[in-house]
Amino acid sequence: MTETDNLSCLLYGPGKARFENRKIPTLEDPHDILVRIAYVGVCGSDAHFWAHGGVIRMVSDEEPLVMGHEASGVVHSIGTAVTKVVPGDHVTIEPGFSCRRCKQCKAGKYNLCPQMQFAADPPGNHGTLTRLFRTPEDFVYRIPETISLEEGVLIEPLSVAVHGARLADLAPGQTVLVQGSGTIGLLAAATAKAFGAKEVFISDINPTKLEFARDFVGCQTFMPDVKSQPEEEAERMKNELDLGEGVDVVLECTE
């Protein structure tokens, strides 16, 4: 393997992508690791980038971007100070990298770090659709043998669903309505059932997605009529799903 043998998928603009060999990242910090990427999920933001070339900050022929932020892989090499993983470990990647040194980070609120960097954030933060990806060891999590690398790529979006359920104080025995049956909506519904929800319902305007949701989650679904008034559709949903006065928790997962 040469120093430029790092095959990557770069986006140059809406609908313009090509594979190129880029330079293999070096371990600049002793806490850095290189991950050999195995799987990368396609997020709604990735689809938006593909269709529109970015959000506010756009990619271009002069500044293309390696896409992807939901990823799993195998640890390829580690810095001299790394203690969390060893080469060969299967890991999933948290795609937001804080400085770990500021006031917010030290208070445990690293999501509020003013220096937060995200994978696949133009112009300079390249993503995980690449052979080898560099990340601080703080933001990788070892995957147990019971979880495959293919399943591991879903841990990042699953964490969104789990965080939402916790914020909603979702408790056993409650009824839950999930609005939206995309990836996050499906994971939110599955998470709600895992948290002990008595019954879960999903609503969406896409009949194909609802059909999949009924089989995947095992729940009742509702497709509103977008031409009707919201009050009318809310009443129809309560009647069709036999919701009585409503549900205990609503999880909003639409775009």
C-alpha positions as CSV (number, residue, x, y, z in Angstrom):
1,M,0.0,0.0,0.0
2,T,1.4,3.4,-1.0
3,E,0.8,6.7,0.8
4,T,-1.8,7.7,-1.7
5,D,-3.6,4.3,-1.8
6,N,-6.8,5.6,0.0
7,L,-9.7,5.0,-2.3
8,S,-12.4,7.6,-1.5
9,C,-15.7,8.7,-2.9
10,L,-15.7,12.5,-3.5
11,L,-18.7,14.7,-4.2
12,Y,-18.0,17.6,-6.5
13,G,-21.5,19.0,-6.8
14,P,-25.2,17.9,-7.2
15,G,-25.1,14.4,-8.7
16,K,-21.3,14.6,-9.4
17,A,-19.2,12.1,-7.6
18,R,-16.2,10.0,-8.4
19,F,-13.8,7.6,-6.8
20,E,-10.2,8.8,-6.3
21,N,-7.1,7.7,-4.5
22,R,-6.2,10.2,-1.7
23,K,-3.4,10.4,0.7
24,I,-3.6,8.0,3.7
25,P,-4.1,10.1,6.9
26,T,-1.2,10.2,9.3
27,L,-1.5,9.8,13.0
28,E,-0.9,13.4,13.9
29,D,-1.9,13.1,17.6
30,P,-0.8,10.2,19.8
31,H,-4.5,9.6,20.6
32,D,-5.4,9.2,16.9
33,I,-6.4,5.9,15.3
34,L,-6.9,4.8,11.7
35,V,-10.0,2.8,10.9
36,R,-10.4,0.6,7.9
37,I,-13.9,1.4,6.9
38,A,-16.2,-1.6,6.4
39,Y,-19.7,-0.1,6.0
40,V,-21.1,3.4,5.6
41,G,-24.8,4.3,6.1
42,V,-26.6,6.8,3.8
43,C,-28.2,9.5,6.0
44,G,-30.9,11.9,4.8
45,S,-28.2,14.7,4.9
46,D,-26.1,12.6,2.5
47,A,-29.1,12.3,0.1
48,H,-29.6,16.1,0.4
49,F,-25.9,16.7,-0.4
50,W,-26.2,14.4,-3.4
51,A,-29.2,16.3,-4.7
52,H,-28.2,19.8,-3.8
53,G,-24.4,19.9,-3.2
54,G,-24.6,20.9,0.4
55,V,-26.4,22.9,3.0
56,I,-25.3,26.5,3.3
57,R,-21.7,25.4,2.7
58,M,-21.5,23.8,-0.7
59,V,-19.1,21.5,-2.3
60,S,-17.4,22.5,-5.6
61,D,-14.9,21.3,-8.3
62,E,-12.3,23.2,-6.3
63,E,-13.3,21.9,-2.9
64,P,-14.9,18.4,-3.3
65,L,-15.9,16.4,-0.2
66,V,-15.6,12.8,0.9
67,M,-19.1,12.0,2.1
68,G,-20.4,9.7,4.8
69,H,-20.6,9.9,8.6
70,E,-22.4,6.7,9.7
71,A,-19.6,4.1,9.7
72,S,-18.2,0.9,11.1
73,G,-14.9,-0.7,10.5
74,V,-11.7,-2.4,11.8
75,V,-8.9,-0.6,13.7
76,H,-6.0,-0.4,11.3
77,S,-3.3,1.4,13.4
78,I,-3.1,3.4,16.6
79,G,-1.2,6.3,18.0
80,T,1.3,5.8,20.8
81,A,-1.0,7.0,23.6
82,V,-4.1,5.0,22.5
83,T,-5.4,2.6,25.2
84,K,-9.0,2.1,24.3
85,V,-8.6,-0.1,21.2
86,V,-6.0,-2.2,19.5
87,P,-5.5,-3.1,15.8
88,G,-8.1,-5.6,14.7
89,D,-10.9,-4.4,17.0
90,H,-14.3,-3.9,15.3
91,V,-15.6,-0.4,16.0
92,T,-18.3,2.1,15.2
93,I,-17.5,5.8,14.9
94,E,-19.2,8.8,16.5
95,P,-18.9,11.4,13.7
96,G,-18.8,14.6,15.9
97,F,-15.3,15.3,17.2
98,S,-15.0,17.8,20.1
99,C,-11.8,19.3,21.4
100,R,-12.0,17.5,24.7
101,R,-10.3,20.4,26.5
102,C,-12.7,23.3,26.7
103,K,-15.1,24.2,29.5
104,Q,-18.1,22.4,27.9
105,C,-16.1,19.3,27.2
106,K,-14.7,19.1,30.7
107,A,-18.2,19.5,32.1
108,G,-19.4,16.5,30.1
109,K,-21.3,18.6,27.6
110,Y,-19.0,17.9,24.7
111,N,-21.9,18.2,22.2
112,L,-21.8,22.0,22.9
113,C,-18.1,22.3,22.2
114,P,-17.5,25.5,20.2
115,Q,-14.8,23.7,18.2
116,M,-16.9,20.7,17.3
117,Q,-15.9,19.2,14.0
118,F,-18.2,16.8,12.0
119,A,-17.3,14.1,9.5
120,A,-18.4,15.1,5.9
121,D,-18.8,18.8,6.8
122,P,-17.5,21.0,3.9
123,P,-15.2,22.4,3.0
124,G,-12.4,20.7,5.0
125,N,-13.8,17.9,7.1
126,H,-13.9,14.8,4.9
127,G,-16.1,11.8,5.8
128,T,-16.0,8.1,6.0
129,L,-16.6,7.0,2.4
130,T,-13.0,6.1,2.2
131,R,-10.7,3.2,2.7
132,L,-8.9,4.6,5.9
133,F,-10.4,7.2,8.1
134,R,-8.6,9.0,11.0
135,T,-10.4,9.7,14.3
136,P,-9.5,10.4,17.9
137,E,-9.8,7.2,20.0
138,D,-12.4,9.0,22.2
139,F,-15.0,8.8,19.4
140,V,-14.8,5.1,18.5
141,Y,-16.7,2.3,20.3
142,R,-15.7,-1.3,20.3
143,I,-18.4,-3.6,18.8
144,P,-18.9,-7.0,20.6
145,E,-18.6,-10.2,18.6
146,T,-22.4,-10.6,18.9
147,I,-22.9,-7.5,16.6
148,S,-21.6,-7.6,13.0
149,L,-19.9,-4.7,11.3
150,E,-23.0,-4.4,9.0
151,E,-25.2,-4.1,12.1
152,G,-22.7,-1.8,13.7
153,V,-23.2,0.9,11.1
154,L,-26.7,1.5,12.5
155,I,-25.4,2.3,16.0
156,E,-25.0,6.0,15.3
157,P,-28.6,6.5,14.1
158,L,-29.8,4.1,16.8
159,S,-28.2,6.4,19.4
160,V,-30.4,9.2,18.1
161,A,-33.5,7.1,18.8
162,V,-32.4,6.1,22.2
163,H,-31.5,9.7,23.2
164,G,-35.0,10.8,22.0
165,A,-36.7,8.1,24.1
166,R,-34.7,9.2,27.1
167,L,-35.6,12.9,26.6
168,A,-39.2,11.9,26.4
169,D,-39.0,10.0,29.6
170,L,-40.6,7.0,27.8
171,A,-41.7,4.5,30.4
172,P,-43.0,0.9,30.3
173,G,-46.8,0.7,29.6
174,Q,-47.1,3.9,27.7
175,T,-48.5,4.4,24.2
176,V,-46.3,6.0,21.6
177,L,-46.9,7.7,18.3
178,V,-43.9,8.0,15.9
179,Q,-44.4,10.6,13.2
180,G,-42.3,9.6,10.2
181,S,-41.2,6.1,9.1
182,G,-37.8,6.7,7.7
183,T,-34.7,5.2,9.3
184,I,-34.8,7.3,12.4
185,G,-38.6,6.8,12.8
186,L,-38.3,3.1,12.5
187,L,-35.5,3.0,15.0
188,A,-37.4,5.3,17.3
189,A,-40.4,2.9,17.1
190,A,-38.3,-0.2,17.7
191,T,-36.6,1.6,20.6
192,A,-39.9,2.6,22.1
193,K,-40.9,-1.1,22.1
194,A,-37.6,-2.0,23.7
195,F,-38.2,0.6,26.4
196,G,-41.4,-1.2,27.2
197,A,-44.1,0.8,25.4
198,K,-47.5,-0.9,25.5
199,E,-48.3,0.0,22.0
200,V,-46.5,1.9,19.2
201,F,-48.1,3.6,16.2
202,I,-46.4,5.1,13.1
203,S,-47.8,7.8,10.8
204,D,-46.4,8.8,7.4
205,I,-47.6,10.0,4.0
206,N,-45.7,7.3,2.1
207,P,-47.7,4.1,1.9
208,T,-44.6,2.0,0.9
209,K,-42.8,3.0,4.0
210,L,-45.8,2.3,6.2
211,E,-46.1,-1.2,4.7
212,F,-42.4,-1.8,5.6
213,A,-43.0,-0.3,9.1
214,R,-45.9,-2.7,9.9
215,D,-43.7,-5.7,9.2
216,F,-40.4,-4.3,10.7
217,V,-41.9,-2.9,14.0
218,G,-45.1,-4.9,14.2
219,C,-47.4,-1.9,14.8
220,Q,-50.4,-0.1,13.5
221,T,-49.9,2.6,11.0
222,F,-51.8,5.7,9.8
223,M,-51.5,7.6,6.5
224,P,-52.9,11.2,6.8
225,D,-54.6,12.9,3.9
226,V,-52.4,15.9,3.2
227,K,-55.3,17.7,1.5
228,S,-57.4,17.6,4.7
229,Q,-57.3,19.9,7.7
230,P,-54.9,18.8,10.5
231,E,-57.7,18.8,13.0
232,E,-59.8,16.5,10.8
233,E,-56.9,14.1,10.3
234,A,-56.0,14.0,14.0
235,E,-59.6,13.1,14.8
236,R,-59.6,10.4,12.1
237,M,-56.4,9.0,13.4
238,K,-57.8,8.7,16.9
239,N,-60.8,6.9,15.6
240,E,-59.0,4.5,13.2
241,L,-56.3,3.6,15.8
242,D,-58.7,3.6,18.7
243,L,-56.5,6.1,20.6
244,G,-59.2,7.4,23.0
245,E,-57.9,10.7,24.3
246,G,-54.6,10.3,22.5
247,V,-51.1,8.8,23.2
248,D,-48.7,9.3,26.1
249,V,-45.6,10.1,24.0
250,V,-45.2,11.6,20.5
251,L,-41.8,11.2,18.7
252,E,-41.4,13.6,15.8
253,C,-39.2,12.0,13.1
254,T,-40.2,13.7,9.9
255,E,-38.0,15.8,7.8
